[in-house]
Structures are given as C-alpha cells and as structure tokens.
Amino acid sequence: MGRWWFETGLVEEVVDVLACSYLERAHRRPSAPVRFLDRGVPMLEASVAATVAFREQLAPQAAADRARALLAPYVRDLQAAEAAEHAVVLVHCTDPAEGTRRSLSHEARVTNAYAAYQRHLHDQVNRLVASGRFAYVITVGDRPTIAVQDELRQRVHALHLAIPTRALAGVRVVALGGLSESGKSTAGEYLRTRHGHARLKIGHLLADTADRCQITDPYALGDATQAELIVDALDRYCAAHHFLDQVSIESLHSLGSTAELTRMLGPQLTITYLQTPFAVRAARSPLGARDVTERDRTKISRGAEKIAGIAHEVIDNSGSRLQLERRLDRLALGIRWPSHRPSTVPVNTLGLPVHLEAYLSAVLEQMTGAQPLIDLLAVTGSGAQGKYQHCWSDLDVFVVAASDALPGMREILAGLEGELGGVKLGLTVLTREECATGVVSSRLLHVLALLGTGALTALWCAPGLTLPTPAAADDVEASVRDGIQAAIEIRRQLLRPTFDLRTLYKVTALLAKIQLRFAGTECPADDDALTTLLTGIHPEINGLLSAARTDHDQAEALARLVLELWLSTVREGTP
C-alpha cells in the first residue's frame, strides 16, 4: 500500500481512491445519533497535498494548489460532506518540525518516504489550522490521554447530549499494588472509610467493559488495551456517580498495563505499592505460606513485583496497622491538601504589649540561630489578630519542631519565663510528620488552615518549609469535635458552685466561633465572634459582653444563650 501510494500509483488514481472512500463514508446512513470519524474532509486535503509535495517535490503552497486542482472533480460533494462535519484536529504542538518528530516517535519502523510525508503533512495541517478549516484545535503536548479526552468532550458536548461533558474531571485515583497478603484490601478499605474514597476492583472494571464490548478474555489483550478498558469503566462509573472526586482501585498485577495507566491518567493517578516481607505475608494468610507462594506465582508472571519501580509511593507494610494507616493518611492528605510555604511578619506588627514583643524576639533569637531548633513559630489566637487584651488574653504560640528539639526549647523557655510578666504562655508543638498526616487536634487543624490560606502569618519559618493546607470542608468538619467539647465544658462550668468567669467566657466564645465557621464566617477574636453570632438575637449584646467578664449572672446568661443556639441544631423539628 505504501509503495503504491508514494511511488507506483498514479497521483490521480491515489486521489480518486481517497476521495471516493471519504465520500462513501459520508453518504453511509449513520447507525447512531453521533458518529466519530477518523479524519474528515480537511484532512483529506492535507493528505493529498502532503502526498504531491513528496512525490512531485513541491513547496507547501504549491502542493496545496495542486491538491485543490486534483480534488476539483469532487469539490461539490466534498463541500457538502464537510458542511455536515464538525472538524476537530489534535496537534502535538504549533511547530511542524517538532510535531513531526513526536509523530514519528510513536512508530515502530519508519521509512524515508513516510518520514518525508509526515513532514509535509504537518506543514499542511498547520496551514489549514491557520485558515480556520477546523472547528476545534486541541494541542496535545505532553498532557495525559485523559486530559485531552476531557478537553475534547467539553468542546463537542454542545453538539449532542449523548456526548459526556467531562472525562474523570477532578477525580484523583489511587491504584494499589503489591503481592498476595501485602495489605492492599486493608489499605483500600481504610481509604474508603477514613478518607472517603470509592473503592473499586480492577477485575470488576475490566469485566464490566469487556462485557460491554463483547470481549471474551480481557486478560489476553495487550497492556494498552487493558488500560483503556480500565479507564473506560472508571470513567463510566464516575460519570454515574458525579459527586466522586477520590477513587481507589485494586489490585495492580501487570507492570505493562500499570505503565499504560500512568500514561493515560497522568498526575490524576497515584500508584501506591505495598512492600511487605514474605514472612509477614505468610503469617497473615489463613492458609499459610504455600497459599501465598502459589498466588504470588501468577502475579509475578505479570510483573507485579516490578510495579514498585514505577510507583509514586512505596509503603513499607511490615509494621503495625497503625503505622500503615498513618502512611495512608500522608498519602491521601498529600493529594487532597496542597502544600504552601507560610508567610512571615515581624514581631512588632502584631500590636502586642512591649514586654511580650521583647519576649518573643528573645525566643526567636535563641531558637533560630545558626542551627535552628524549630521549623516554624507563629502566634495564634487574639495575639495574632491585634486583639490582645491585657490581663485577659493568653499568649498562644504554635511551633513546628522535631521531638529531639524539646530539651533545648525547654531550657530556653525556662530562662525567659520571667519576661512574660505573669502572662500565661500556651505553647503547642507539632512535628512536620504530624502536620503531614493530619494527626492533630481540630484546633490545630484550623491553625494549619489559617497558615495555608495566609489568614495567619508566622513570625519565623525555616527555609524550604512547606505545610499542608487542610481543605475548608475538612476544617469545618473537624470543628464539630471542638463544638461538642465546648458545649460539654459550658455545662460543667455552670454546674460548679462558683465557676471561673474567664474560663466560661472563653469556652462560650469558642462555641460561638465554631457555629460561625459553619456559616462561612471566621472571627478569631472572642468579642467579635460573640457579637457577630448574637447580633439580632440579644437586644443589648455589647452591654451583655462587657458585663459577662465581671458578673457571674451575666456570664451565665451569655453562656446559656450561645449554648441554646448550639442545642437547637440537634432538636427534632428545629428548622
């Protein structure tokens, strides 16, 4: 065929075969409301022009003119066919030379004639793109297949409702691999229950698409085709469950199809391999070592153990289940929570009393020298918002540091304790690892969210440090636990013969802040939160707040008012 096309066949004969084939296809009665055709009429013109450019050694414009002359006998029918088409062209890039190189790189064998033809073809396609012959131009570049598919669907969806709107848009896929009894099922179930992933079996995905396509044995297909079947089933499932944005699939057993999945899904896919010693896996199996060996044999024959070499994450699952879950937390949150470098401000911008500014400056000087003890230091609470109140506010400080820094930090803090002037220091220390795995209290999760969004700035941050920014929904959801505890603490205080005014006021303000957070309002300062929540509910809210700091009856009235708003959300029939 290639020799006839490029060498022996008359040019007029080649053009006649091509044009008649295109027209025959265009006249064929469609069997579905939408047909996707490989190459439309503009590509016919480009192919003819590239052919004559090669065979007759013509320049691009001369080749285009010659092609139009050769196609003139068919022009009326071709124009009618083109009018019924919506032409879409996929190009590697805007540079014909680079596009040619990329096209030829996909071929197993390339002749000189075919290489020359491709160079001319790219010139002609670019000419037609510039002249507006294609309704849609999609640049593939280095994007994964699913990203190109997604753009294509968005472009052509308006043509017919049968065309899906998106292709796995916004869906992150964790693909679990490993040998028998390595913990894949345990990992998949934890991702489902703890992190909200839909849990799907690769075997089911393959069988579903194979059945739809009437394929008897999908495992006999090539790696690329298997990957296409998996992605097709995954796409259909997620389209039917449009609310999904996180999916785990298990189990990866084929190195080749896994590599193809990576090519197709790109950064939406995280290959996770569970590395577990044979002795541990044998001990976990109800049927013992022989059963594990037999099941491993099939997996190893498909290259399952080599998947570790291309995995994005390799998890050592030789330890406890708690260790596995923490590693999975890091994996899941690393996908869902973006990392940001906290911004910093000087101490004197916080509006703190002079002696507290001096104290913090001394702490920073001693903890962040040539060999810093800490990774980050930030003031939180009212002190960070310019709302510090003398004799009422604490100095709340958040620090990120390794656990081996604690002795040095303790020594420094002990030496500077007298500089606090009686102010209570509320110091919280977390490691980087605790932040990354989300193993923090709901209050500290909120601090991380504020640091990540820039609503809270640090006083010092180690070079290169980034911290996860919890999603707003996760922050709000975690706040429920603080709300529950605050509501309980309010009642504990009210049941005491004599409650502490300051403690009651602060826990009441905390419950107010949490209720506002659910409404999308953030009020870090106690008075601001209480005023915002109760304005319109209490006729003299400002007077009540002022009195509640010194008068037990007013403090109790304020606490009961905020508590009642919280409890109203759990009563049956409450609007």
Summary of the structure (lengths in Angstrom):
residues: 575
radius of gyration: 33.2
end to end distance: 75.1
largest distance: 107.0
contacts: 1729
relative contact order: 0.06
helix: 59%
strand: 11%
